[in-house]
Amino acid sequence: MHLDLLHICASSGSACSTGNPEPSAVLQALGLGDEWTRGGLRLTVGKQNTAAQIAHVLQSLPPALHKLRQFALTYS
């Protein structure tokens, strides 16, 4: 939701497992632990995306992640 409010489309899983809450099988196959396999973020970039859109994501993502981490620390 935080990224939606910033007009950033992202997913926590692969495109073929939309809605599946299980950890990423690809990240597991790479030997990554739970923290990484459950915390992945998928961003898809294609030729239709502009440099300005990519810059917006690169600028907006770090503060959004910081807010989410603060929220998680507060309510965990």
VMD Tcl script that builds the backbone (N, CA, C; Angstrom):
set m [mol new atoms 228]
animate dup $m
set s [atomselect $m all]
$s set {name element resname resid chain x y z} {
  {N N MET 1 A 0.823 -1.183 0.000}
  {CA C MET 1 A 0.000 0.000 0.000}
  {C C MET 1 A 0.874 1.257 0.000}
  {N N HIS 2 A 1.963 1.249 0.768}
  {CA C HIS 2 A 2.835 2.418 0.819}
  {C C HIS 2 A 3.391 2.750 -0.565}
  {N N LEU 3 A 3.780 1.730 -1.301}
  {CA C LEU 3 A 4.315 1.970 -2.637}
  {C C LEU 3 A 3.215 2.370 -3.608}
  {N N ASP 4 A 2.022 1.811 -3.444}
  {CA C ASP 4 A 0.896 2.224 -4.286}
  {C C ASP 4 A 0.641 3.721 -4.155}
  {N N LEU 5 A 0.717 4.228 -2.932}
  {CA C LEU 5 A 0.493 5.655 -2.705}
  {C C LEU 5 A 1.548 6.511 -3.393}
  {N N LEU 6 A 2.712 5.916 -3.663}
  {CA C LEU 6 A 3.788 6.621 -4.368}
  {C C LEU 6 A 3.755 6.343 -5.869}
  {N N HIS 7 A 2.715 5.647 -6.324}
  {CA C HIS 7 A 2.550 5.281 -7.740}
  {C C HIS 7 A 3.670 4.370 -8.221}
  {N N ILE 8 A 4.057 3.428 -7.339}
  {CA C ILE 8 A 5.078 2.434 -7.671}
  {C C ILE 8 A 4.425 1.061 -7.627}
  {N N CYS 9 A 4.506 0.346 -8.730}
  {CA C CYS 9 A 3.953 -1.005 -8.795}
  {C C CYS 9 A 5.054 -1.997 -8.441}
  {N N ALA 10 A 4.785 -2.832 -7.457}
  {CA C ALA 10 A 5.769 -3.813 -7.007}
  {C C ALA 10 A 5.029 -5.024 -6.462}
  {N N SER 11 A 5.768 -6.102 -6.293}
  {CA C SER 11 A 5.188 -7.329 -5.756}
  {C C SER 11 A 6.196 -7.995 -4.838}
  {N N SER 12 A 5.682 -8.761 -3.898}
  {CA C SER 12 A 6.570 -9.493 -2.995}
  {C C SER 12 A 6.884 -10.890 -3.503}
  {N N GLY 13 A 6.277 -11.279 -4.609}
  {CA C GLY 13 A 6.524 -12.608 -5.159}
  {C C GLY 13 A 6.725 -12.556 -6.655}
  {N N SER 14 A 6.929 -13.712 -7.227}
  {CA C SER 14 A 7.111 -13.775 -8.673}
  {C C SER 14 A 5.786 -13.532 -9.377}
  {N N ALA 15 A 5.844 -13.201 -10.648}
  {CA C ALA 15 A 4.637 -12.924 -11.420}
  {C C ALA 15 A 3.737 -14.153 -11.506}
  {N N CYS 16 A 4.311 -15.332 -11.470}
  {CA C CYS 16 A 3.517 -16.549 -11.607}
  {C C CYS 16 A 2.940 -17.024 -10.273}
  {N N SER 17 A 3.261 -16.356 -9.176}
  {CA C SER 17 A 2.738 -16.803 -7.873}
  {C C SER 17 A 1.994 -15.681 -7.159}
  {N N THR 18 A 1.314 -14.834 -7.921}
  {CA C THR 18 A 0.585 -13.718 -7.333}
  {C C THR 18 A -0.386 -14.212 -6.272}
  {N N GLY 19 A -0.343 -13.598 -5.110}
  {CA C GLY 19 A -1.233 -13.967 -4.017}
  {C C GLY 19 A -0.735 -15.115 -3.165}
  {N N ASN 20 A 0.363 -15.727 -3.549}
  {CA C ASN 20 A 0.911 -16.852 -2.797}
  {C C ASN 20 A 1.816 -16.310 -1.688}
  {N N PRO 21 A 1.464 -16.561 -0.421}
  {CA C PRO 21 A 2.261 -16.010 0.680}
  {C C PRO 21 A 3.551 -16.770 0.981}
  {N N GLU 22 A 3.806 -17.853 0.261}
  {CA C GLU 22 A 5.007 -18.649 0.512}
  {C C GLU 22 A 6.255 -17.890 0.069}
  {N N PRO 23 A 7.395 -18.201 0.687}
  {CA C PRO 23 A 8.651 -17.551 0.287}
  {C C PRO 23 A 8.981 -17.834 -1.172}
  {N N SER 24 A 9.770 -16.973 -1.762}
  {CA C SER 24 A 10.176 -17.133 -3.152}
  {C C SER 24 A 11.006 -18.403 -3.334}
  {N N ALA 25 A 10.536 -19.283 -4.214}
  {CA C ALA 25 A 11.264 -20.522 -4.495}
  {C C ALA 25 A 12.595 -20.223 -5.179}
  {N N VAL 26 A 12.622 -19.184 -5.985}
  {CA C VAL 26 A 13.863 -18.816 -6.671}
  {C C VAL 26 A 14.900 -18.352 -5.655}
  {N N LEU 27 A 14.492 -17.511 -4.725}
  {CA C LEU 27 A 15.428 -17.035 -3.709}
  {C C LEU 27 A 15.865 -18.172 -2.791}
  {N N GLN 28 A 14.955 -19.107 -2.502}
  {CA C GLN 28 A 15.326 -20.280 -1.704}
  {C C GLN 28 A 16.343 -21.130 -2.449}
  {N N ALA 29 A 16.140 -21.302 -3.765}
  {CA C ALA 29 A 17.055 -22.115 -4.571}
  {C C ALA 29 A 18.459 -21.498 -4.604}
  {N N LEU 30 A 18.522 -20.185 -4.430}
  {CA C LEU 30 A 19.820 -19.514 -4.373}
  {C C LEU 30 A 20.499 -19.705 -3.025}
  {N N GLY 31 A 19.777 -20.339 -2.082}
  {CA C GLY 31 A 20.350 -20.620 -0.772}
  {C C GLY 31 A 20.173 -19.496 0.237}
  {N N LEU 32 A 19.278 -18.568 -0.046}
  {CA C LEU 32 A 19.053 -17.456 0.877}
  {C C LEU 32 A 18.142 -17.879 2.021}
  {N N GLY 33 A 18.348 -17.296 3.191}
  {CA C GLY 33 A 17.543 -17.615 4.368}
  {C C GLY 33 A 16.186 -16.934 4.354}
  {N N ASP 34 A 15.385 -17.242 5.386}
  {CA C ASP 34 A 14.013 -16.726 5.489}
  {C C ASP 34 A 13.917 -15.208 5.396}
  {N N GLU 35 A 14.846 -14.517 6.041}
  {CA C GLU 35 A 14.785 -13.052 6.020}
  {C C GLU 35 A 14.806 -12.523 4.597}
  {N N TRP 36 A 15.579 -13.159 3.741}
  {CA C TRP 36 A 15.684 -12.725 2.350}
  {C C TRP 36 A 14.559 -13.288 1.496}
  {N N THR 37 A 14.189 -14.548 1.705}
  {CA C THR 37 A 13.173 -15.153 0.839}
  {C C THR 37 A 11.787 -14.608 1.125}
  {N N ARG 38 A 11.557 -14.123 2.323}
  {CA C ARG 38 A 10.255 -13.540 2.658}
  {C C ARG 38 A 10.240 -12.026 2.501}
  {N N GLY 39 A 11.396 -11.431 2.248}
  {CA C GLY 39 A 11.472 -9.983 2.166}
  {C C GLY 39 A 11.800 -9.464 0.781}
  {N N GLY 40 A 11.644 -10.294 -0.233}
  {CA C GLY 40 A 11.968 -9.870 -1.593}
  {C C GLY 40 A 10.948 -8.873 -2.135}
  {N N LEU 41 A 11.390 -8.046 -3.048}
  {CA C LEU 41 A 10.535 -7.069 -3.707}
  {C C LEU 41 A 10.825 -7.134 -5.197}
  {N N ARG 42 A 9.780 -7.392 -5.986}
  {CA C ARG 42 A 9.948 -7.508 -7.441}
  {C C ARG 42 A 9.478 -6.225 -8.112}
  {N N LEU 43 A 10.380 -5.630 -8.871}
  {CA C LEU 43 A 10.069 -4.468 -9.690}
  {C C LEU 43 A 10.339 -4.858 -11.137}
  {N N THR 44 A 9.396 -4.613 -12.005}
  {CA C THR 44 A 9.570 -4.951 -13.406}
  {C C THR 44 A 9.796 -3.672 -14.196}
  {N N VAL 45 A 10.853 -3.663 -14.974}
  {CA C VAL 45 A 11.186 -2.510 -15.799}
  {C C VAL 45 A 11.238 -2.965 -17.252}
  {N N GLY 46 A 10.617 -2.186 -18.114}
  {CA C GLY 46 A 10.616 -2.522 -19.538}
  {C C GLY 46 A 10.861 -1.293 -20.388}
  {N N LYS 47 A 10.823 -1.482 -21.685}
  {CA C LYS 47 A 11.121 -0.376 -22.591}
  {C C LYS 47 A 10.067 0.731 -22.531}
  {N N GLN 48 A 8.898 0.435 -21.973}
  {CA C GLN 48 A 7.861 1.456 -21.850}
  {C C GLN 48 A 8.117 2.394 -20.667}
  {N N ASN 49 A 9.004 2.009 -19.761}
  {CA C ASN 49 A 9.317 2.858 -18.615}
  {C C ASN 49 A 10.288 3.960 -19.023}
  {N N THR 50 A 10.108 5.125 -18.406}
  {CA C THR 50 A 10.981 6.255 -18.699}
  {C C THR 50 A 12.069 6.361 -17.642}
  {N N ALA 51 A 13.112 7.100 -17.980}
  {CA C ALA 51 A 14.186 7.352 -17.020}
  {C C ALA 51 A 13.638 8.094 -15.803}
  {N N ALA 52 A 12.678 8.983 -16.011}
  {CA C ALA 52 A 12.075 9.728 -14.899}
  {C C ALA 52 A 11.331 8.793 -13.951}
  {N N GLN 53 A 10.643 7.789 -14.481}
  {CA C GLN 53 A 9.940 6.824 -13.632}
  {C C GLN 53 A 10.922 6.012 -12.798}
  {N N ILE 54 A 12.004 5.595 -13.408}
  {CA C ILE 54 A 13.023 4.827 -12.680}
  {C C ILE 54 A 13.660 5.696 -11.597}
  {N N ALA 55 A 13.946 6.941 -11.926}
  {CA C ALA 55 A 14.512 7.868 -10.939}
  {C C ALA 55 A 13.546 8.068 -9.781}
  {N N HIS 56 A 12.247 8.140 -10.072}
  {CA C HIS 56 A 11.235 8.289 -9.019}
  {C C HIS 56 A 11.281 7.106 -8.056}
  {N N VAL 57 A 11.389 5.899 -8.591}
  {CA C VAL 57 A 11.460 4.706 -7.737}
  {C C VAL 57 A 12.733 4.738 -6.895}
  {N N LEU 58 A 13.846 5.040 -7.517}
  {CA C LEU 58 A 15.119 5.057 -6.795}
  {C C LEU 58 A 15.130 6.117 -5.695}
  {N N GLN 59 A 14.431 7.214 -5.905}
  {CA C GLN 59 A 14.367 8.270 -4.899}
  {C C GLN 59 A 13.339 7.949 -3.816}
  {N N SER 60 A 12.236 7.332 -4.179}
  {CA C SER 60 A 11.124 7.110 -3.251}
  {C C SER 60 A 11.253 5.845 -2.416}
  {N N LEU 61 A 11.913 4.839 -2.938}
  {CA C LEU 61 A 11.963 3.546 -2.260}
  {C C LEU 61 A 12.689 3.574 -0.917}
  {N N PRO 62 A 13.864 4.169 -0.792}
  {CA C PRO 62 A 14.533 4.156 0.519}
  {C C PRO 62 A 13.713 4.795 1.656}
  {N N PRO 63 A 13.107 5.985 1.471}
  {CA C PRO 63 A 12.301 6.530 2.570}
  {C C PRO 63 A 11.069 5.678 2.881}
  {N N ALA 64 A 10.460 5.086 1.851}
  {CA C ALA 64 A 9.287 4.231 2.081}
  {C C ALA 64 A 9.681 2.996 2.892}
  {N N LEU 65 A 10.818 2.386 2.560}
  {CA C LEU 65 A 11.284 1.219 3.310}
  {C C LEU 65 A 11.630 1.594 4.753}
  {N N HIS 66 A 12.200 2.756 4.939}
  {CA C HIS 66 A 12.520 3.217 6.292}
  {C C HIS 66 A 11.238 3.342 7.123}
  {N N LYS 67 A 10.191 3.927 6.560}
  {CA C LYS 67 A 8.909 4.061 7.269}
  {C C LYS 67 A 8.336 2.693 7.620}
  {N N LEU 68 A 8.402 1.757 6.677}
  {CA C LEU 68 A 7.869 0.420 6.933}
  {C C LEU 68 A 8.663 -0.302 8.015}
  {N N ARG 69 A 9.977 -0.131 8.002}
  {CA C ARG 69 A 10.802 -0.761 9.048}
  {C C ARG 69 A 10.477 -0.168 10.414}
  {N N GLN 70 A 10.280 1.136 10.499}
  {CA C GLN 70 A 9.919 1.776 11.761}
  {C C GLN 70 A 8.570 1.253 12.248}
  {N N PHE 71 A 7.640 1.111 11.324}
  {CA C PHE 71 A 6.314 0.578 11.652}
  {C C PHE 71 A 6.439 -0.854 12.185}
  {N N ALA 72 A 7.247 -1.669 11.513}
  {CA C ALA 72 A 7.426 -3.069 11.925}
  {C C ALA 72 A 8.070 -3.137 13.309}
  {N N LEU 73 A 9.029 -2.282 13.585}
  {CA C LEU 73 A 9.675 -2.284 14.908}
  {C C LEU 73 A 8.692 -1.859 16.003}
  {N N THR 74 A 7.826 -0.933 15.684}
  {CA C THR 74 A 6.854 -0.436 16.649}
  {C C THR 74 A 5.821 -1.503 17.004}
  {N N TYR 75 A 5.388 -2.276 16.010}
  {CA C TYR 75 A 4.302 -3.226 16.226}
  {C C TYR 75 A 4.734 -4.691 16.252}
  {N N SER 76 A 6.027 -4.940 16.435}
  {CA C SER 76 A 6.453 -6.345 16.516}
  {C C SER 76 A 6.698 -6.771 17.938}
}
mol reanalyze $m
mol bondsrecalc $m
mol representation Tube
mol addrep $m
